[in-house]
Amino acid sequence: MSGIDTLPPLRAVIADHGLSARKSLGQNFLLDLNLTAKIARQAGDLSQCDVLEIGPGPGGLTRGLLAEGARRVLAIEKDARCIPALEEIAAAYPGRLEIINGDALEVDPLAHLTPPIRVAANLPYNIGTELLVRWLTPEDWPPFWQSLTLMFQREVAERIVAAPGSKAYGRLAILAQWRSSARIVMSLPPEAFTPPPKVSSAVVHLEALPGPRYPADPAVLSRVVAAAFNQRRKMLRAALKGLAPDIEDRLLAAGIAPTERAEQVGLEQFCALARALARP
């Protein structure tokens, strides 16, 4: 009998441990074990991987990851109330679940993980985007992770996979698509969660590429994209004038009309502009 078969239903776990979701922690619990198993499967073959999970709560996705064969799971949970429930899962899967009671923005998980590493999480809404940006912008590439399988608000998920010309297209799309392959793999309605959030959710799967799609200095590209989208209604010659006195010439050198706006410019062109700006 597998460990998941010996554990009580999540609703019973929540009742036994008094785990009402806290808005201050961005908590919305996913209690349907069929759904959590499906999310775990979207992360790919876990049998040879360590998995990092952020914000496991009562452990619905944690159970799914272990049942799907994850070699080891490192679960980082800020809410101390959830630790006893997670320890029950650890007892059902001896030696395969390590729990850290701490803030995911402050804990270095790499001391506890052995490559290859995948990340799978129903991220707390209040830190999800910040964690994603950190994982997409390490000093060295390839990153520590092979893939990220992450739950976001639907609006954030659409920003990650957005194409040029859409309202959702912006800095997050550039960061995600420059060095990874990103796609939405699941959609979930509010009623799938306890308590139901006011918005729909979606799971995004990102696979790390060996290197960037197009050459560019990461720091220069980041500055260009930030400046362009911070004033996305302006023409690029105005939005980017602070980056170089001859910005129109550099835009033209990158094949971009100075009168275009940020949302009209594709990833390849932004990389070309970053290279043009990096030249003396």
C-alpha positions as a printed Julia matrix, in Angstrom:
280×3 Matrix{Float64}:
   0.0    0.0     0.0
   1.42   3.4    -0.95
   1.84   6.14    1.62
  -0.95   8.24    0.15
  -3.46   5.44    0.84
  -2.68   5.47    4.57
  -3.27   9.21    5.09
  -6.59  10.81    6.1
  -8.53  13.08    3.71
  -7.25  16.66    3.58
 -10.47  18.1     4.96
 -10.0   15.91    8.04
  -6.37  17.05    8.32
  -7.42  20.7     8.18
 -10.1   20.13   10.82
  -7.79  18.13   13.11
  -5.02  20.75   13.0
  -7.2   23.88   12.86
  -5.75  24.98    9.53
  -8.03  27.76    8.38
  -6.42  29.52    5.4
  -4.89  32.9     6.22
  -5.2   35.74    3.73
  -2.08  37.39    5.18
  -0.05  34.38    3.99
  -1.69  34.23    0.56
  -3.18  30.83    1.4
  -5.8   29.06   -0.7
  -5.76  25.31   -0.11
  -6.28  22.8    -2.91
  -7.98  19.79   -1.32
  -8.89  17.6    -4.29
  -6.19  14.92   -4.39
  -7.1   14.07   -7.99
  -6.21  17.65   -8.96
  -3.0   17.71   -6.93
  -1.93  14.42   -8.53
  -2.64  15.88  -11.97
  -0.48  18.94  -11.17
   2.31  16.65   -9.96
   2.19  14.75  -13.25
   2.6   18.01  -15.18
   6.04  18.35  -13.55
   7.31  15.39  -15.59
   9.25  12.3   -14.54
  10.16  12.89  -10.89
  11.68   9.51  -10.12
  15.27  10.69  -10.54
  14.71  14.23   -9.2
  14.6   16.16   -5.98
  11.58  18.46   -5.92
  11.37  21.87   -4.26
   7.87  22.8    -3.07
   7.07  26.25   -1.68
   4.01  26.79    0.52
   2.73  23.21    0.8
   0.08  24.12    3.39
  -1.64  20.9     4.58
   0.25  18.94    1.92
  -2.13  18.15   -0.94
   0.45  18.69   -3.69
   3.16  17.21   -1.44
   1.23  13.94   -1.39
   0.84  14.07   -5.17
   4.57  14.63   -5.75
   5.54  11.73   -3.48
   2.88   9.41   -4.91
   4.11  10.25   -8.43
   7.53   8.97   -7.44
   9.6   12.05   -6.53
  12.99  10.92   -5.25
  12.84  13.5    -2.45
  10.69  16.55   -1.71
  11.89  19.62    0.16
   8.83  21.51    1.45
   9.34  25.07    2.71
   6.36  26.28    4.76
   6.14  29.6     6.6
   3.0   28.72    8.58
   4.06  26.72   11.65
   0.48  25.43   12.05
   0.98  23.26    8.93
   4.15  21.52   10.12
   2.44  18.71   12.13
   0.25  17.84    9.11
   3.34  17.71    6.87
   5.16  15.57    9.42
   2.37  12.99    9.11
   3.11  12.81    5.37
   6.84  12.49    6.09
   6.1    9.51    8.36
   4.11   7.83    5.57
   7.03   8.29    3.12
  10.12   7.6     5.25
  13.25   9.46    4.17
  11.61  11.18    1.19
  10.16  14.41    2.65
  12.18  17.14    4.36
  10.25  20.04    5.9
  11.62  23.5     6.63
   9.54  25.95    8.66
  10.7   29.24    7.17
  10.24  32.04    4.66
  10.91  30.89    1.08
  12.29  34.35    0.25
  15.01  33.89    2.88
  15.79  30.13    2.87
  18.53  28.8     0.55
  17.1   25.48   -0.63
  20.22  24.32   -2.47
  21.9   23.16    0.73
  19.1   20.6     1.05
  18.72  19.42   -2.57
  20.66  17.15   -4.92
  20.46  17.72   -8.7
  18.6   17.18  -10.9
  16.02  19.47   -9.31
  12.49  20.38  -10.33
  10.26  22.97   -8.66
   6.53  22.32   -8.21
   4.31  24.54   -6.09
   0.93  26.09   -5.54
   2.72  29.35   -4.79
   1.33  31.73   -2.17
  -0.18  34.56   -4.22
   1.71  37.26   -2.33
   5.22  36.0    -3.21
   4.67  34.0    -6.39
   5.88  36.58   -8.94
   8.9   37.56   -6.86
  10.03  33.94   -6.57
   9.54  33.37  -10.3
  11.65  36.42  -11.21
  14.43  35.21   -8.89
  14.41  31.76  -10.51
  14.5   33.29  -14.0
  17.36  35.73  -13.27
  20.18  33.82  -11.53
  23.79  34.98  -11.94
  24.65  31.77  -13.8
  22.7   29.87  -16.43
  21.6   27.05  -16.71
  19.86  27.52  -13.35
  19.66  25.04  -10.47
  16.25  23.86  -11.72
  15.33  21.75  -14.74
  11.7   22.83  -14.71
   9.18  24.94  -12.82
   5.55  23.79  -12.49
   3.77  26.61  -10.71
   0.25  27.7    -9.83
  -0.53  31.38  -10.34
  -3.52  33.65  -10.64
  -4.72  33.25  -14.23
  -3.75  36.85  -15.02
  -0.13  36.24  -13.97
   0.02  32.96  -15.9
  -1.12  34.76  -19.05
   1.58  37.4   -18.57
   4.24  34.66  -18.47
   3.23  33.11  -21.82
   2.03  36.29  -23.58
   3.0   37.11  -27.16
   3.86  40.56  -28.56
   0.85  42.69  -29.37
  -1.24  41.5   -26.43
  -2.07  43.53  -23.34
  -0.56  40.82  -21.13
   2.82  41.05  -22.9
   5.51  42.67  -20.82
   8.64  42.21  -18.7
   7.53  38.87  -17.24
   7.01  37.37  -20.72
  10.48  38.5   -21.82
  12.17  37.09  -18.7
  10.33  33.78  -18.94
  10.68  33.22  -22.67
  14.28  34.36  -23.12
  15.84  31.34  -21.41
  12.96  28.92  -20.9
  10.01  27.36  -22.7
   6.74  28.33  -20.97
   3.19  27.08  -21.44
  -0.06  26.95  -19.48
  -0.85  23.28  -18.76
  -3.93  23.5   -16.49
  -6.69  25.92  -15.57
  -8.54  25.83  -12.25
 -11.73  27.66  -11.23
 -12.0   29.47   -7.89
 -14.25  26.73   -6.44
 -11.35  24.23   -6.65
  -9.82  25.99   -3.62
 -10.66  26.45    0.04
 -11.46  29.28    0.53
 -12.28  30.13   -3.1
 -10.19  33.09   -4.32
 -11.85  35.86   -6.3
  -9.92  34.93   -9.45
  -9.27  31.86  -11.6
  -5.91  30.11  -11.43
  -3.63  28.35  -13.89
  -0.59  26.09  -13.77
   2.42  27.14  -15.86
   5.19  24.7   -16.79
   8.58  26.19  -17.67
  11.48  24.1   -18.98
  14.95  25.66  -18.67
  16.78  26.01  -21.99
  20.54  25.25  -22.09
  21.17  28.89  -23.01
  19.28  32.02  -24.08
  17.28  32.01  -27.3
  19.17  35.1   -28.5
  22.46  36.58  -27.23
  22.22  39.56  -24.87
  23.78  40.75  -21.65
  21.22  39.93  -18.92
  21.72  43.21  -17.03
  21.4   45.33  -20.19
  18.36  43.41  -21.39
  16.72  43.82  -17.98
  17.29  47.6   -18.03
  15.96  47.93  -21.58
  12.83  45.91  -20.9
  12.12  47.65  -17.59
  12.44  51.1   -19.16
  10.35  50.14  -22.19
   7.43  48.67  -20.24
   7.48  51.19  -17.38
   6.19  53.69  -19.96
   4.51  51.26  -22.31
   2.16  53.89  -23.79
   5.08  56.0   -25.01
   6.97  55.51  -28.24
  10.27  53.75  -27.59
  12.34  56.78  -28.6
  10.76  58.6   -25.64
  10.54  55.69  -23.19
  14.21  54.79  -23.71
  15.8   58.22  -24.12
  17.42  57.92  -20.69
  19.43  54.86  -21.8
  21.46  56.57  -24.55
  21.56  60.03  -26.16
  21.5   58.41  -29.62
  18.67  56.02  -28.79
  16.96  56.48  -32.18
  20.09  55.32  -34.0
  20.43  52.32  -31.72
  16.77  51.38  -32.19
  17.23  51.52  -35.96
  20.41  49.42  -35.68
  18.34  46.77  -33.89
  15.69  46.84  -36.6
  13.12  48.64  -34.44
  11.18  51.7   -35.58
  11.67  54.46  -32.94
   7.92  55.14  -33.09
   6.97  51.62  -31.96
   5.75  50.9   -28.44
   7.11  48.22  -26.14
   4.25  45.75  -26.61
   4.92  45.68  -30.38
   8.54  44.54  -30.0
   9.4   40.83  -29.93
  11.97  39.07  -27.8
  14.53  38.79  -30.61
  14.34  42.55  -31.26
  14.71  43.39  -27.55
  17.85  41.23  -27.46
  19.18  42.99  -30.57
  18.55  46.34  -28.89
  20.35  45.18  -25.74
  23.37  44.27  -27.9
  23.21  47.64  -29.68
  23.14  49.46  -26.34
  26.01  47.37  -24.96
  28.3   48.6   -27.75
  30.36  51.74  -26.99
